[in-house]
Amino acid sequence: MLFIGSYAEAEGPGVYVYELQTDTGELRQLDQVSGLKNPTFLNVDEQNQRLYALTEAAVNGGKGGAAASYQIDISTGKLRELSREVNLESTTCHINRDADNKYLVVSSYHGGTVGLVALNGDGTIGELVDTKQHTGHGADPERQDKPHVHSAFFSPDGRFLFVSDLGIDIVRAYTINEANRTLEFHADTHLPPGSGPRHLAFHPSAKYVYVINEVNSTIAAFSYNQEEGRLTALEVVPTLPEDFQGENTTAEITVSQDGRYLYGSNRGHDSIVVYSINQDSGTLTYVEHVSTEGGHPRHFALTPDGSLLIAANRDSNNLAVFRVNKETGQLTFTGQTAKVSKPVCVKPVQFS
């Protein structure tokens, strides 16, 4: 199944469920959910068959962040709402969940904040238990005038939470104090001025971390010390061809399940860049650029078996499905597409 979040008005559909045929790449819609304003990012709890979606809510006369939870009927793909709760006083752009299903973590680009939200055992969303406000600004006067928290990802062992702040060129690591249910500062990793870190991906070996930078269209590679929860810079590579002259911002980044290849999306060049990963050093070697067959690839994802990549093109209102050559890392468009209004996030899940 494929779960899609989008920009949408509450009156219309915003979260979609599709069936994906991995042999052909064909997509067939199973369900759609209305009632959420801009449910842009999703998180799927495969084990408990639940979906968590961001949404907007009225807070103190302005726009704030909220989250909704759904039960997934894996036989039909239908979604049943379990709960909905307001959390941050500013709108949110990313949602994640710890492996023990104790917390949701929500990120606010406009507020420069990260929030820790309690998660109940029945999948309903609890209260906001802690918030951390970032401060400062970056080198770019337009894009980095203030903090812009864009995402939060847990380390593979769950001990550390890495928060990318586009506005201040920092990936900030936190730990969770279980006794107090608070986020505790651990360490900052500084990126080159004007980078604008957006999302990151861990290598399956947990030896390396890759950060895609939205403002200057680069990927920063780091070695990762699992015990200390610290990143050490290795190199920075471009996401764009040398001869590209237009405007561009990056979006999503992921590493193949076997750890051999890295993929990142360009919005402007409207492409996926592919790099191979040196398993001994973590450094990157360019493979290719592939058109996403649409405009503004806000997000993309590999299927659980690694055979397909699905790109969500927001401005052309379509999903595009690519076949992955696992030996070379290269992508081939399958010809399969689906029309979806302003897709922002795509989450493929194989339920057992």
Secondary structure, 3 states (H helix, E strand, C coil): CEEEEECCCCCCEEEEEEEECCCCCCEEEEEEEECCCCCCCEEEECCCCEEEEEEEEEECCEEEEEEEEEEECCCCCCEEEEEEEECCCCCCCEEEECCCCCEEEEEECCCCEEEEEEECCCCCEEEEEEEEECCCCCCCCCCCCCCCEEEEEECCCCCCEEEEECCCCEEEEEEEECCCCEEEEEEEEECCCCCCEEEEEECCCCCEEEEEECCCCEEEEEEEECCCCEEEEEEEEECCCCCCCCCCEEEEEEECCCCCEEEEEEECCCEEEEEEECCCCCCEEEEEEEECCCCCEEEEEECCCCCEEEEEECCCCEEEEEEECCCCCCEEEEEEEEECCCEEEEEECCCC
